Amino acid sequence: MSSRSNVPPSSLEVDLVEGGIVVRYLDGREVFYHGPPEPVEGSVRTPPGKDVHVLVTDSDGIEGVMTYVNDRDTHDEILESTGVGRIVLESDDEEVLFPGVTVSTEAYSIRVEADRSVVDGRVFVFAEDELSEHAYELQ
């Protein structure tokens, strides 16, 4: 396993479409997250061992910041060229990902919590691997 560092995210274009969410990277590529996301009150604990991506949009839902949590595969240069951020947590660690959005580790899962009195946009959490995709929207 290679060592990776935290990478700050850039603002990305977001398109909330029927059936999911499109995120446009700075390099012009797009990724489609299948949905609709399951509404969850306050916080979500992802299934263990999944790749976790957190998207926080502006109040209009047309721009946002995407951050990978504990991604140890993607090289820093790739994240920087796409505008995607990364945060690496140790076991039993907690960090503020974005004002009002906190991520923490719980065993092999990631917990994402949103304080809706602070966040005026939308908060989406995607947890996926080769076998399944989960999409949540924190309410």
HELIX and SHEET records of a PDB file:
HELIX    1   1 ASP A   76  THR A   82  1                                   7    
SHEET    1   A 8 GLU A  30  HIS A  34  0                                        
SHEET    2   A 8 GLY A  20  ARG A  24 -1                                        
SHEET    3   A 8 LEU A  12  VAL A  17 -1                                        
SHEET    4   A 8 GLU A  63  VAL A  69 -1                                        
SHEET    5   A 8 ASP A  51  THR A  57 -1                                        
SHEET    6   A 8 VAL A 123  GLU A 128 -1                                        
SHEET    7   A 8 GLU A 133  LEU A 138 -1                                        
SHEET    8   A 8 GLU A  38  VAL A  40  1                                        
SHEET    1   B 5 GLU A  30  HIS A  34  0                                        
SHEET    2   B 5 GLY A  20  ARG A  24 -1                                        
SHEET    3   B 5 LEU A  12  VAL A  17 -1                                        
SHEET    4   B 5 GLU A  63  VAL A  69 -1                                        
SHEET    5   B 5 GLY A  85  ILE A  87  1                                        
SHEET    1   C 4 SER A  43  ARG A  45  0                                        
SHEET    2   C 4 SER A 109  ALA A 114 -1                                        
SHEET    3   C 4 VAL A 101  GLU A 106 -1                                        
SHEET    4   C 4 GLU A  94  PHE A  98 -1                                        
END                                                                             
